[in-house]
């Protein structure tokens, strides 16, 4: 019986698994995947920050966990979205901004994610992450520039990270 169930499951799910494997990964998403590992750094005020990137869901999603001085942990999921990259940011303020970046060139030096909407954000005047610019200096140095918007006013926080470990 177990063998029959295994054979049936393999037959049913093989097309789905093969379809995912056959998809071509964009250079922008490959750049995000290359970030896998642990990173440490500081914000522009000199306060400590760390982040980690992990490949999840059969390498179709990059999960970032960011911990900045004086803030609770934040989680961001990056996935391929047509000709671009989409993200969902899970914020300690209990809203979930969605953003999207479409690379302008084949050589990826930065990804500029613009706000497209949010979960659990009843009105846009409430505080939320509005933009993320992710800059790739070299394989071991990145900068994240987060824009927080509240009541129509923007505040930018910049983090400079150095790779500590590869995953």
Secondary structure, 3 states (H helix, E strand, C coil): CHHHHHHHHHHHHHHHHHHHHHCCCCHHHHHHHCCCEEEEEEECCCCEEEEEEEEECCCCEEEEEEEECCCCCEEEEEEEECCEEEEEEECCCCCEEEEEECCCCCCCCEEEEEEEEEECCCCCCCCEEEEEEEEEEECCEEEEEEEEEECCEEEEEEEEEEEEEEC
